[in-house]
Amino acid sequence: MSSWPVSKNGRFALSPVMLRVIVICVAISTPFNVVMAPYLSMLQLSDKQLSTSHCVLNDPAFPSKSYPQMCFHTESLSERGRPLVAILVAVTTRGLTFDQPNELALFKYLLPSLWLTAECGYDYRVVVGYDEGDPFYDTPAGVEAVQNWIEHCRQCIPGNVGLWMAVHFVSVKNDLKKPGPVFNKMAEAAYDLGADYFYRVNDDTEFLQTWTTPFIQVLEEFGPPYGVVGPLCKHGNTAILTHDFTHRMHMEIFDRLYYPEELSDWWMDDWITSVYGEARTRRMEAVEVIHHVEGTRRYDVDFAHKKVLQALIDKGHQRIEGWRKVNLIPKENGN
């Protein structure tokens, strides 16, 4: 977590860009009493990134003609053919006590930072997955709270800006009460929506930089059968990818299962980090997230899964290689 920048006289030294972004973002959040991301973390964004973030689009200090990279256009969805990027986030309020939605991690961290780091020219779909019977999210009030948050932010952005975002809900019959079944159902729903790319994150993830184009460029560099890329995260197990971004082809190789069904908690991250091999796995040090781990763990870890991890990785290698051969991908592109 960064600290507030301090000038020589000991006072806060916020740049004009930072001030404008904070003012506009607060204006967006006020009607819904939503925290627009922890500003201490937002200050890690550069002035260039802040000046092109979407919170400043209604600020007269930033006329649209000054920012051609903001992709102002009026093309329809059918004319654009934009890449569809699914953000997969599992949520739960099981065992939580709260008074307002803005106290929940999804509203404090993920959604605000997503709006600050989303890029023009992409169709973002936030796929929210939860257990059937969740005390908040599996209720009309919970669904409405998320929909209203997205819709209000969207209304604050001019209609001709090249940024599209929608939310989809996936209720999962999850007897295990583990994240694995929810992750797989969310990914399956995103696949049916036509998602080109999948970004599996946590509800308490905070994005610090733009990530969409850098991640896609890495996968395009890999080429079919692609692989996995993720951000730098200094929290938790830093030896593996705790957030992962994949191509649609991942779902096709593994028969619409994002993770093996045999894994339901910790070792899903280990599996995705290893299944494509070193040549097709990358962590981008220049793209960072914060994982705000709040409270106690929301599920019991099944340590028996560690015993089957390597066998599942080996099986995954075989599936990838089999897909390469069937689709006649040259070995030099299928490492």
N, C-alpha and C positions, 0 to 999 in steps of 0.2 A: 504494500500500500504506500503510495507516495504521500508526501507531506505538502502542506500549502506553501507556495513559493513566497519567500519573504524578501523584501527589499533591504537596502543597507540601513535604513532608519528603523527597521524592525516591523514595518507595516506589511500587510498582505500586498503582493505585487501581481495582481491579475491583469493580463493583457486585455486590450479592448475586445479582442475576439472572444476570449474566455468570458468576459462580462456579458457580452451580447448573447452568447449561447446559453449561459446560465439563466439570464432574464427570460429569454424566449422559452426555454424548457420548463421553467417554473410556471410560466403563463399557460403552457400546455397542460401541465399536471394539476394545477389548482382546482379546476372544476370537479375532478374525480378524486381529489385528495390522494394523489398517487405520487410517490417519491420517484423523481426522474433520475435515478441512478445516484450512487454516492459520489458527490462532487469531488471528494478527495481523489477518487480513482479516475474521474473524468479528466482531471488536470494532467494526466499522463499523456493525453492526446496532444499532438502538435498543433500549432496555430493553423497550419494548412489543413489538417484533418478537421479541426473544429470549424474552420471557415466554410468548409464544404459539407458539413453535417446538415441534416435536414431540419434541425430545429431553427436554423437561422433563415429559412426560406421566406418567412413573413417579415423579416427585418428590413426596413427600407435602406439600412446601411449596406446591405448586400444585394444590389440589383442583379436580376438574373442574367443580364447581358454581360456581367463581369465574370460569370462562371460558366463557360461553355461546357466544362466537364460535368455539369450537373444534369445534362441530358434532357433539357426541356424539349418536349415534343408532344404531339397529339395523336400518334398512331394508336389504333385499337389493338386489343390483345391478338386478334387473328392476323393482323398485318405485321405485328412485331415478331411473333415466334420467339419470345423471350425464354431463356433458360429458367426452369422452375426449380427453386432451391427449397427443400423441406428442412425446417429446423425441428428436430424431434426432441421433445421435452416431457419427461414424466413428472407428474406432480402428485402430492398427497397431502391431506390435512389430518391424516389418522394420528391421533394422540396430540394434536396441536391445539393450543388455546390462543385465540386472537379475536380482536374486536372489529377490525376493518381489513378489507382485502389488501390494502397497501402495506400491511404487516407481513404478508406472505412473500417468500423469496421471488416468485415469478414476477411480482409487481415491483419489487424493490430493485432487482438486479437484472434479470434476463431481458424483460421487455424494454425497459428504458435504454439499456446499452445496445440492444438490437437496433432500435430506431436511430441511435447515434452513429452506428457503424454500417448500416445497410447501404448498398450501392445502387446507383441508377442502372436501369437496363435489365434488372432481374425481377422475377415474380417470386416473392417469398411466401411460403406457406408455413405458419407456425402450427405444428401438429401437437396438440396437448393431449397426453394420455394419462388416464387415472383408473383406479379400481372402481368397479361397480359398487355403489353404495358409499362413495367418498362423501364425508359430511358436508363438504362445500362444493367441490368441483362437479360432483354428480347431482347437482340441483339446478333448477332454473336460475337461481340467484348467482351461482358460481359461473355458469355459462355466460350469463348476461354481463357479469363484471368484466370478464376477459374480452368479450365482444365489444363492449362499450369502450374499453381502454384502447383497443386497436382502432375502432371507428373514430374516436375523438381525435387521436393523433393524426389519422388520415385526413380528417376534415381541416386540420391546421396546415396541411400541405396543399399548395396549388394543384389543381387537377391535371395540369399539363406537365407535371414533373415525372420523370421516368422512374418512379418508384411504386411498386405494387406490393401489397401485403394483405393477407387474409389469414384467418384462424380456423382450424378444424379440430373437432373434439373426438376422442376415441375412448369410449368406456370399455373396460376390459374385465371379463370375469376372471379374477386372479386369485385362486385359492391359495397360492403360495405366498401372496403378499410380498413378492420380490419384484425388483425392477425388470428382470429379464423378459417375462411374458408381455409386459407393457411396451418395452422397447420394440419387440418383434411385431406386435400388433400395430404400433404407430408406423413403423417402417412399411408394413404391408399396405396400410391405408395411404401413405404417401406415394407408394409405387402405383396404386390404383388411381391416384390423382394425376399421375403422369410426371412425377418428380424426376428430374435429371440428376440431381445431386442430393445427398442426405447428410445432414450435420447433426450428429447425436450429441446433445449437451445435457446439462443439469438445470433445474429450475433456479439454482443459486449460482449459476455461471454469469459472470460479467465480462462482456467483450470490451477490449481496450483499443483495438485497431480495426480498420476495415479488413475483412478476411475472405470475402467471397471470391473476388478475382484472383488473389494470390493462391488460394487453395485449388481453384479450377486450373490455373496455369500449371501447377505441379502435376495434377492428374493428366492433363494433356501432354505434358512432357513425358510421363510414364508411357502413355499410349495403352491400347487394349493389351491385356485385360485390366489395365489401370492398377489400382492399389488403394492405399489409405494415406491421408495426410491429417495432421492435427496441429493445434497451437502449443506454444510453450505455456505450461502451467506450473507454477512454483509451489503449488499446494498439493498435498497427497503424494502418491507414488510418482516421482519424477522420472523413473526409469521406463515408464510405459506411456502410451497415449491414453489419457483419461477423457479426452474429447476427440471424436473421430469424424472425418469427412470423406465420403466415398461417392463413387459414380453409380448410376442406375445399374450398371452391369454387375455390381456386387450382388444385388438382389437376384439377378438372373442366374449367376453362377451357383448361388447357394439356394436355389429353389424358393425364393421369396422369404428366406429366413435371414434376417440381418445378423443375428448371433445364433450359435448352436443352441438348440432347445435344452441340451443337457446342462448348460450354464445359466444361472439365474441371478448372480450377483457379481462379486469382485472379479472373477476371472474372465469375464467378457472382455474387459480392457486388455488383459494379457493376450487373449486370443486374437483380437483384431490387430494388435501390435505386431504379432508374429506371423500371421497366416499368409501374408503376401511376401514375406522375406524382406531382407534389408534393402534390396534394390528398389522395391516398390512401396517402401514405408518411409515417411519423412515427418519429422517434427520441425515446424517453422519457428525459429527463434525470434523472428521479427513480428510474429503475430502472437500476442499474449492474451490470456484470459486470467481472471481471478476466480477461483472456486471458493465462494464464501460458505464454509462449512459451519452451519448453525445448529446448535442443539446436539442431541444424541443421534446415533445412527438409526435410520428409520426401518431397518430390517435386520434379521439375524443372518450372519454369513454362514454358508454351508461350506466348511473347509474340505469336505470330501470331494468337492468339485476339482480341487487342485490335482487330485490323483488322475483325473481323466483329461486334464488340459492338454498335455503333449500329444496324446492320441488324437484329440480333436484338431489340433494344429496340423498334424501329419495328414489327417483326412482332408482338411481344408486345402493343403498343398496339392493333394491328388485331384481334387475337384477343379482347382484353378488350372492345373496342367491338362486335365481332360478337356476342359472348356477350350483351352488354347488349341489343342489338336483338332477338335471337332470343327472349330471355326477357322482352321488353317492360318493361325497367327504364327508368323515366323518365330523361331526360338529366340532370336536376338531381341524381339519385342515382347517376349513372354517370359522373361526371367522372373 
